Every structure is written in C-alpha cells, then in structure tokens.
Amino acid sequence: MSRPISIALLALLTMWTGIAAGAQDYPNRPIRLVIPFAPGGATDIIARILEPRLTKRLGQQVVIDNRTGAAGNIAVELVAQAQPDGYTLLVGNISTNSINPIMFAKRSKVNALKDLTGVSKLVAIPNFILGSPKIPATTLKEALDYAKARPGQLNFQAPLGSYSHLDMLALTAAAGVKMVHLPSKGAGETIPALLRGDIHITESNVASNIGAVKAGQVKAFAVTAAQRLPDLPKVPTMAEAGYPGMGSLNWNGIFAPTGTSPAIVNRLHADIVAAMKELDAEGALAKRAIPVSLSASPAEFNTYVRSESDRWRKIISDNKVSID
C-alpha cells in the first residue's frame, strides 16, 4: 500500500510544483482578451481603453479579440474551453455571465457560472428608461399611464433575453401595463426607433444614449443609478420615479477559465484594479458616462455574479421567458 500512496503523493507534488512555477513567471507571452461583441459597443470600448494600461502593468502585450455571435455565447465557449493558464480571458457582462447561463442552458456547450471564474468587475453602467417624442408624457408615471390606457398598442425594443428585455417585462408587470416586445440587435437601434415612433418606452444604457438625451431628441423618464447623474440632474432615479429596485446596471468584468491558478487570478486582479483606478482618476471612462466599479477580490466578484444570476432566474421564471 505504501508504494501507490507515495506515487500518488509524488504526482500531486509534481502537479502543484508545475502550477506554482507557471504562476511565478506569469505572464511570459501575450494575453488574449476576448470580447463577445462587435467593435464600438460599451464592452469593446472598455476593453480598448484598459488594454494599454494592462499591457504596461503585466509586461506583455494584451491582444483584443472580438468574437461575436450567439448573444455572446461564442466568446464565452471559446474562453471556457481554453487552457486555464491565464492567457485567454473574457470581458463578460451582465448578459453573457449572469443571464445567458439561464436563457441558453439547453443550447450552450458550457455554463459560464461553472466554467468561468471571475477576476474583477470593471464598470457598472446605469440605464435610462427612455421615451419617444411621439408620446405625450414627461414623467415615467405619465408614460406608463399612457401605455396602460392603450394595452398592446405600444412597443419597447430590446435583444431577446437581454437584461433590457427582462427589465422592461418586470417594469410593465409591476405597472400593470401590456406592451409589445420588438427584438433588436443592440443599443445602436434604440434612438432611431424612438425618433421614428416605432418604439415608445424602452430601457437602454446611459453611455450609448446620453448624447441624444442631452440634445433633447428623446425623453429620459428615469435612470437606474442610485443617485441622479451629475450631467442630467433633472432625470430622477427609478426610486424617485416610483419604482424602487426596478432596473439594472449593465456591469462588465473580466473572467478566466475555471481551474486557473489562484496565484494568476490574484495577480490579474491586482493589475486590473490598479489600471482601472488610474483610468478612473483620469476620467477616461467617466467622460463616456461609464462609471468604474471594482471588486475587492475575485471571490467577491464571483459572489456578485451568482447573486445577479439568482435575481434574473426569478424574473425569467415569473415572466415565462424562453428562447426556442
């Protein structure tokens, strides 16, 4: 019995020695940062602003790799199935890492909640509840009352199964309103659709829409931030508008494949947080209406992602949302 135990212990010792050695000289080659969405969106913008800072801190080139498609699942699968060595990372968000594991549970080859581990949250972008200039409302209550008086006649727009889709379902249910959901490809379609009057009330992120709101092109009935935005002090929070706890923050964060050495994850966390704090101090993201929101540790971030997923699971179940 002693010989097999000794061999097993030796194998275990060798494995941990290899992991420790790999973590000690990490990184020694370029790191791939996989983006689940096309260039130009909020997730891509954040990654490209972070990249030079992170390259400098890690001492190795960080390479941006946009892998679009399947609501972000293509990128998630690529990273989840990569070697857990810290050289392939994902910039995920509220949808790819907390909603999609529920919505696409039967379709996806991986489960982001199990197959990816969080490194740190990066930002938490608030959302507007927006209104078309075609509807006669100046407050959220007026807008919802207008919709309530016209059941099934007003539309909102959001990608199927996205946080904005689920948020609008929760809001209209709370208000007793029946609206028609028009699936879209992303936030870029929101303003044109509101201006045309194709959609009437909808949720979309502040970063993509603050310019149109400031210009008076569309109405902002409320913002999902905890406090009013300094640039738009007249726009109330959801709580002030009468719907406390409704609406989401579109957070983004960095993830590594599950099984990545804790030493590497902790190294990445320290450098990512330091780089983001530099960017925050310089206002590089604030000027784009993208608030920095960092995790104290990888463990804290993982707990946050799981709690977010639990919240979405209830909303999805309550509203009987499914993707066929």
ROSE-661498 format. One record per residue (C-alpha): residue in one letter; x, y, z. Coordinates in steps of 0.05 Angstrom, whole numbers, padded with zeros to 5 digits, always signed. Layout:
! ROSE-661498
AXYZ;...
END
This chain:
! ROSE-661498
M+00000+00000+00000;S+00057+00048+00015;R+00085+00049-00056;P+00020+00071-00091;I+00008+00125-00039;S+00079+00150-00049;I+00070+00152-00124;A+00004+00189-00116;L+00035+00239-00069;L+00094+00249-00116;A+00047+00261-00175;L+00007+00312-00134;L+00071+00346-00112;T+00096+00350-00183;M+00030+00379-00207;W+00029+00434-00154;T+00103+00449-00166;G+00087+00459-00240;I+00028+00504-00224;A+00069+00545-00176;A+00125+00552-00226;G+00076+00573-00281;A+00045+00625-00235;Q+00113+00651-00214;D+00135+00671-00284;Y+00066+00692-00308;P+00058+00724-00357;N+00113+00706-00406;R+00075+00714-00472;P+00017+00756-00499;I-00051+00752-00467;R-00115+00747-00507;L-00174+00789-00483;V-00237+00761-00517;I-00295+00809-00528;P-00364+00777-00541;F-00389+00837-00582;A-00371+00877-00643;P-00323+00937-00640;G-00354+01002-00619;G-00401+00976-00564;A-00392+00991-00490;T-00356+00926-00474;D-00307+00936-00532;I-00295+01009-00513;I-00278+00990-00441;A-00230+00935-00463;R-00194+00980-00512;I-00185+01036-00461;L-00160+00985-00410;E-00113+00947-00458;P-00052+00994-00459;R-00054+01003-00384;L-00058+00929-00372;T-00004+00914-00424;K+00043+00961-00387;R+00028+00931-00318;L+00033+00858-00340;G+00095+00869-00383;Q+00063+00830-00440;Q+00020+00852-00498;V-00055+00846-00486;V-00089+00830-00552;I-00162+00847-00564;D-00201+00791-00599;N-00274+00806-00618;R-00313+00741-00624;T-00384+00760-00638;G-00447+00718-00646;A-00499+00677-00610;A-00513+00732-00558;G-00441+00728-00534;N-00441+00653-00525;I-00388+00641-00578;A-00338+00681-00539;V-00359+00650-00473;E-00349+00580-00500;L-00281+00597-00530;V-00254+00623-00463;A-00288+00570-00420;Q-00255+00515-00463;A-00187+00548-00465;Q-00127+00525-00424;P-00135+00552-00353;D-00067+00586-00355;G-00086+00660-00353;Y-00071+00673-00426;T-00143+00673-00451;L-00191+00719-00415;L-00262+00743-00426;V-00291+00813-00418;G-00361+00789-00400;N-00422+00827-00377;I-00489+00824-00343;S-00518+00784-00401;T-00462+00736-00421;N-00446+00715-00349;S-00509+00721-00308;I-00568+00716-00356;N-00544+00672-00413;P-00528+00612-00368;I-00603+00610-00353;M-00631+00631-00420;F-00586+00584-00461;A-00578+00528-00411;K-00604+00476-00461;R-00564+00503-00520;S-00496+00522-00495;K-00437+00474-00491;V-00413+00508-00428;N-00442+00542-00367;A-00409+00609-00352;L-00427+00604-00279;K-00388+00539-00272;D-00336+00542-00327;L-00311+00613-00317;T-00284+00645-00254;G-00288+00720-00241;V-00227+00764-00235;S-00258+00832-00223;K-00317+00875-00241;L-00296+00935-00283;V-00355+00981-00291;A-00429+00986-00276;I-00465+01028-00328;P-00534+01054-00309;N-00593+01053-00357;F-00645+01103-00378;I-00719+01090-00384;L-00728+01127-00450;G-00789+01154-00484;S-00805+01172-00556;P-00820+01245-00572;K-00883+01217-00605;I-00917+01203-00538;P-00946+01259-00494;A-00911+01243-00429;T-00857+01279-00388;T-00852+01231-00328;L-00848+01156-00320;K-00916+01154-00287;E-00947+01192-00345;A-00914+01147-00396;L-00937+01083-00361;D-01007+01111-00351;Y-01008+01128-00426;A-00988+01057-00442;K-01037+01027-00393;A-01094+01063-00427;R-01072+01031-00493;P-01060+00957-00477;G-01019+00923-00531;Q-01013+00985-00574;L-00945+01010-00551;N-00877+00977-00564;F-00810+00970-00529;Q-00746+00944-00561;A-00690+00900-00535;P-00649+00839-00555;L-00688+00776-00538;G-00669+00751-00469;S-00625+00812-00453;Y-00625+00849-00387;S-00664+00907-00420;H-00717+00858-00445;L-00724+00827-00376;D-00723+00894-00341;M-00779+00920-00385;L-00820+00858-00372;A-00811+00867-00297;L-00828+00942-00301;T-00890+00933-00343;A-00914+00876-00299;A-00905+00919-00237;A-00943+00976-00270;G-00998+00932-00297;V-00981+00952-00369;K-00984+00909-00432;M-00933+00928-00484;V-00906+00891-00546;H-00833+00870-00546;L-00796+00882-00612;P-00730+00843-00613;S-00669+00883-00633;K-00594+00872-00644;G-00570+00923-00594;A-00569+00993-00565;G-00550+01024-00632;E-00621+01015-00657;T-00654+01049-00598;I-00651+01123-00615;P-00672+01117-00689;A-00731+01072-00669;L-00753+01122-00615;L-00748+01181-00662;R-00790+01145-00715;G-00841+01125-00663;D-00831+01051-00677;I-00820+01042-00602;H-00849+01084-00547;I-00818+01068-00479;T-00756+01027-00470;E-00693+01016-00429;S-00623+01027-00456;N-00555+01043-00427;V-00534+01114-00409;A-00467+01110-00445;S-00499+01098-00513;N-00556+01147-00505;I-00534+01206-00462;G-00519+01249-00523;A-00589+01241-00551;V-00619+01256-00483;K-00577+01319-00474;A-00595+01342-00543;G-00669+01334-00527;Q-00681+01283-00582;V-00712+01232-00536;K-00741+01235-00465;A-00706+01205-00405;F-00760+01187-00354;A-00713+01157-00303;V-00644+01128-00292;T-00627+01063-00257;A-00568+01093-00218;A-00572+01101-00143;Q-00565+01176-00150;R-00582+01225-00205;L-00529+01235-00258;P-00487+01298-00250;D-00495+01314-00324;L-00571+01305-00322;P-00593+01327-00252;K-00666+01334-00273;V-00673+01260-00291;P-00699+01223-00229;T-00676+01156-00205;M-00723+01096-00210;A-00737+01102-00136;E-00755+01175-00143;A-00799+01158-00203;G-00839+01110-00160;Y-00805+01043-00177;P-00751+01028-00126;G-00710+00966-00140;M-00730+00964-00213;G-00679+00967-00269;S-00607+00943-00275;L-00536+00966-00280;N-00501+00940-00342;W-00437+00914-00309;N-00375+00887-00345;G-00320+00845-00315;I-00261+00801-00332;F-00265+00725-00327;A-00215+00668-00334;P-00228+00594-00346;T-00245+00555-00283;G-00183+00519-00258;T-00137+00578-00269;S-00086+00582-00213;P-00108+00627-00155;A-00040+00660-00158;I-00051+00680-00230;V-00122+00703-00217;N-00098+00745-00158;R-00042+00775-00200;L-00092+00793-00254;H-00140+00823-00203;A-00086+00867-00173;D-00062+00894-00241;I-00132+00903-00270;V-00156+00941-00208;A-00094+00985-00208;A-00102+01000-00282;M-00176+01016-00274;K-00163+01062-00215;E-00114+01101-00259;L-00166+01108-00313;D-00218+01129-00262;A-00172+01183-00234;E-00161+01209-00305;G-00235+01209-00322;A-00223+01168-00385;L-00287+01128-00373;A-00327+01180-00335;K-00328+01226-00396;R-00363+01169-00433;A-00414+01162-00376;I-00383+01095-00357;P-00375+01091-00280;V-00317+01048-00254;S-00340+00994-00205;L-00286+00947-00180;S-00288+00883-00138;A-00248+00879-00074;S-00228+00808-00092;P-00242+00754-00143;A-00284+00718-00091;E-00327+00780-00081;F-00338+00785-00156;N-00358+00712-00162;T-00409+00721-00105;Y-00437+00782-00141;V-00445+00745-00207;R-00481+00687-00174;S-00528+00735-00137;E-00543+00770-00202;S-00559+00704-00236;D-00606+00685-00179;R-00643+00751-00189;W-00650+00740-00263;R-00673+00668-00254;K-00733+00693-00216;I-00751+00747-00267;I-00744+00696-00324;S-00788+00646-00287;D-00840+00698-00266;N-00847+00723-00338;K-00842+00654-00371;V-00787+00678-00418;S-00754+00626-00462;I-00712+00623-00525;D-00737+00569-00572;
END
